[in-house]
C-alpha cells in the first residue's frame, strides 16, 4: 500500500497482483482495513474495487460501469490472442471463475449504501442478473472529464478547418475484441465502394499484431491510424470529423458517445448496450444491428444527407449540455455523498 499527496487530497494505492476480477483487492483490504475504519464514506467505481470498503465496513456508493457477465460475453481468449493482447489466459481464467465472481459482485451490490449504474443498459443487467429491486439502483451517466470539456470549449472558440469529404472517426482501443473493429472494417470497405469520399480516422492504442491482420491499406482506403493522441488533438478530431462510428459488441456506457455529443458530432453505433439509451434519448445518432451491410447502408445514407447529420449534431450538443454536463454530475455526486455521510442511505 502506498500513500501519496496530490492536488485535491491524499491518495492511497493498494498494490495487488490481480487473480480474479473481483477478488484481487481482498487480501490487501483485509490487511489495511483498520487504517480506513474512520472514513465516513467511499465511492467505488466498478464492483471489482469494493473489497476495501466491504472489509473496513465503510458505507459506500457503488457506481457500476458494466456487469462482469455482460463484459465477458463479448470477448474471448482467442480474440485477445489474435489481437496481440497476450496469451488469452486471463480471459479464459475470468470466464472459468465467473460463477465465483458473480457471487462477489452480488455481495458488493447488496452491501452498498447506494447503488448506481452508468447506463440504463447496465442498470437492467444488474437487476436481471442479481435480482436487484428496480427501485434500489438508479442511473448516473458518465460525463466527459472537466479537462476534456475545457479543451473542447477552447478549441471551439478558435476557427476550425473542416476538410472536404465525409470523415468518419473511431475513438477507442481498436484491438479490444469488444470493440468489434472487424465489423467496421468490412462495413467501411462496402460503403467506400458506393461513396468514394469516405475517409476513416482511428484514434487509440493498438498492437502491431492487430494492425498487421487488417485488410485496410492507409493510402488505398483513405484510413489514418493515429494511435494515442494528446487531449488537444483528440478534441480537434471530434470537431473536424462528420460522424463518430461505434462498432462495439458491448459497452457499459460508451464515454466516446458523450464526448462526441458535446462536440456536436452525430453517432452511428451498433446496438451494444450503454450507448443505446443516450443515442435514442438525444436523437443524435443512428443505431444499427451487428451486420456489415446494414452498417454500410447507414454510412452511405448519412454521407449523402448532410442536413440530417447537422440536425443530429445540434440535438446531441443540446442534450449533452443539459444531461451530460460535468456540473450536473458533480452536483449529484455531492448530494449522494451527503446522504451517505448523513446516515440516511438506502441499505
Order of alpha helices (4+ residues) and beta strands (2+ residues): beta-beta-alpha-beta-alpha-beta-alpha-alpha-alpha-alpha-beta-alpha-beta-alpha-beta-alpha-beta-alpha-alpha-beta-alpha-beta-alpha-beta-alpha-beta-alpha-alpha-alpha
